[in-house]
Every structure is written in C-alpha cells, then in structure tokens.
Amino acid sequence: MNDYDIKPGYVYHINEIMKILNQNYTITISDVEFHRDGGSVSYIVLSNNNKYFLRIIRNELLETALQSIDIHLYLQENAFTVPSIVLTKYGLPYVMEEFDNKANVLVLYEYIDGTEINDDDVENVGELIAKLHNVMSAYSKTLTSRGKQFFIDRYIDILCSKNDHTVDEYRRLGDKLWKRVENLPRGFCHCDLYPGNIIKSNDDLWARWVWQFGPYMRS
C-alpha cells in the first residue's frame, strides 16, 4: 500500500483518509487500499473482518455527485438492488472534506462480493434497466438536465487542449450523432452504463443483479 495516491491535481493521503473515516463513522477503520481511478477515486476499506467500498468524488463532479447520492438513497429505500450507503455517525450519507484546497465528497458503501456481467447476461440486464426506470418514474425531485455540451462538446474541448489531430473528425461525428438524438423524448438516464457498474452478486442474501454506481440525470 502506498502512503500517497497521486493523481493530476490531487494527493490523497491514506492516513488522512483513515483519520477522516474514523472521525465520521461509528466503525473502526483498520486499513484502506487503493482500488481504481475513474470519474472518482475508489478504495477498499477494511474494518475488523468487514469490507466497505469508498468513493472520493472530485470537486468538479460535486453537483452531479450530490444528486446521484440522493437518487442512490431513493433506490435503496425503494428496494432496488444497490449497495447500501453507510451513514455517518451524524446520519449523513457522505462526508465533505478538502483535498488540495478543494471540496471533495467521500461516500462509504457496503462491499458487495460479485463479478462483472458478460454477454450471456444481456436479457437480465435489460430487465434490470426496465426496473430502474419504473422505480425512478416516481422520483419527485427535479433531475439535472444535460445536453450536447456535456455529452459531446466537453470531450471535443479536451482533444483540442491536447492538440489531437483527430479532433475535426470527432467533431463531425459528434455533430452527426447529436442531430440524430437531439429531438428524441427525454427522461431519466443512467449516464455511465457499462459492465463495471452492474455486478452479479455472490451472496445469496442479495438479488443476483446488483446495480453499482452512476451519474443520474435527465437526458
């Protein structure tokens, strides 16, 4: 285990993470292990004989993250198969802390032992997605609405900043794709649907198909 996990513009100190968790949760954290770096940085958290899953969500994703946490709690309360969020000793679903002078959100989940889906699971995944949309049809709060800038243009901007020679080709493809979908009906959407966000649980106490995490919005 490294004492530091260094990402562009971020330094997450393992000992500092443990201190924050022990200050804010009723469980005693004995170790924290780096898991992966994606849209958020994730860790496996150990407490005695128990495992937990920790996400640290970066400052630039805070708005989306806070609504996603609220939706996650809604799904949890409505018996949809998501990992339960572990509440802090203050009854909150997350901890807000500063890293590199920027507010970051720490969310602690129960750990679900399972495997990623494969091609044989397509029908089951389709049923899970249908159930997700049915449950969300009764969600009463306003969903964040996103458009072309979020789904396409911000990635084109990244390519431009890197002076990527393919940027014009991707811009044309993005414009063509957006023209095909821009007038379609809009509604609830899970905006990070890929195999890593759906797992098959190995625990018989859980439904086999467990939805993991994601940015939820209207699009």
Secondary structure, 3 states (H helix, E strand, C coil): CCCEEEECCEEEEHHHHHHHHHHHCCCCCCEEEEEEECCEEEEEEEECCEEEEEEEECHHHHHHHHHHHHHHHHHHHCCCCCCCECCCCCCCCCEEEEECCEEEEEEEEECCCEEECCHHHHHHHHHHHHHHHHHHCCCCCCCCECCHHHHHHHHHHHHHHCCCCCHHHHHHHHHHHHHHHCCCCCCEEECCCCHHHEEEECCCCCCCEEECCCCEEEC
